[in-house]
């Protein structure tokens, strides 16, 4: 993983309830099958009781000139939020002026079990949204060192 990060913000609160907020920029990101010329955004992080596993994180950001899994993306904007094990996302992607998409949804992450449960998922291609059908028990993805199952 490579790139240069710069941030301006502040950390407040006692060690049992640290709160950090500010703005960050990442230039020339290269990692996890993603490259980006520039990523910038605002972050807000709270770590209760000094336990990172219970942290809440919210990032509103924008990226330009990305390559995601081998696909060029002109611009990405949106929000990613994490609260304990719940990850929510709503991202607008622009590949060209005529080719746009928007993945949005929420998952429960269980990294110790190598699982993620899909609570909600919508993929919009152009003007056509595709929704995950609600179920009593959400679909679960699992993974190992060999890949996804």
N, C-alpha and C positions, 0 to 999 in steps of 0.2 A: 504494500500500500504506500502511496506517495502523494505529495501535495504540500501546499503551504497554507497554514491557517493563521488568521489574525482575528482577535476579538477585542471588544470593548464592552465592559459591563461591570457588574458589581455583585459581590457575595455578601449576604447579610444573615443575621440570626445566630443563635447559639449552635454548638456542634450537634445538638439533638434535633435541629430543624433548620438546616442550611438552606438558603434560597439564593439562587443565582439567576440573573437575567441580564440580557444584553444583546449585542449584534455581533455576528461572526461572518467572515468571508473565507472561503476555501478556494485557492487558485490551483489549477492544474492537478485536480484530483485524479488518481489512477488506482483503482482497487475494486475487488469484488465484481469484476466484469463491468465496471462503470468507469468511464472517463468523463471529465467535465472541465471546460476551460475555467468557468467561474460558478460557484455556488455562494449565495448570500442569504442571510435571514436573521430573524429575531428568535431568541431562545428564552425559555422560562423553565427553570428546574428547581424542584424542591425535594430534599432528601430527609425524610423524617427519621429520627432516632439513629442517624448515621448509617442506616441500612439502605444501600443502593438498590437492593431488590424491591424496596417499597417506594422508590422514587417516582415522582410524576414529572413528565417532560412534555413540553409543547414547543414545536418549531414551526414557524411560518417562513417559508423560503422561496427562493427563485434560483434556477440554474439556467445557464446558457451554453449552447454548443456542447451537448452531451452525446455520448455513445453508450447505450444501455443494452447489454447482451448482444452487441454487434449491430444494433439498430441506431441510426442517427436520430437525435432529437434536438430540434432547434431551441426549444424552451420548455422548462418545467416549472410550474408554480403550484404551491399548495401548502397543506398543513399535515404534520405527523404528530400524533400525541401518544404518550405511553403513560399508563397508570397501573402500577404494580405489574400484573401479567397481561393487561389489555392494551393492544396496539391498534390505534385508529388512524386512518389515512384518507386523504382526499386530495388527489394530485391531478392537475390539468397538464396534458402533454401536447406539444405542437411539433409535428414532424415537418410539415409545410403549411402554408396558409390554408390549403384545402384538406389537409389530413391532420385531424385532431382526435384526442382521446382523453378519457378521464377514468382512471381506476379509483374506487372509493370503497371503504368497508372497515371492518373491525375483526380482529382475531384475538384469541386468548393463547398466549405463548406459554409452553411448558418445556423449557430447554432441557431440564433434567431428564424428562421422558422422551426428548427429541420429537415433540409433537406441537402442532398448532391447530386449534379448532376455529373454523371459519364461522363467525357469528353473523356477519353481513358482508355482502360483496356485490358491487355494481360495477360493470365495465361499460362505459359509453364510448362507442366508435362513431364519430360524426355526431348525428342526432339520434342514434339508436341505442338506448340503454338495455343492457342485459343484466337481470337481477338473479341472485342466488335465491332459490325457492326456500322459504323458511321451513325448518324441520324441528321436531321435538328435540332431537339430539343433533347438534351441528356436525357437519362433515369434518373429519380430522385428517390432516396431513402429517406424515411422519418421515423421518430422515435418519440416515446413518452416514458413515464415512464413504459409503459406496454410492449415495445419492438419495433421491426421494422415493418413498413407497406409497 
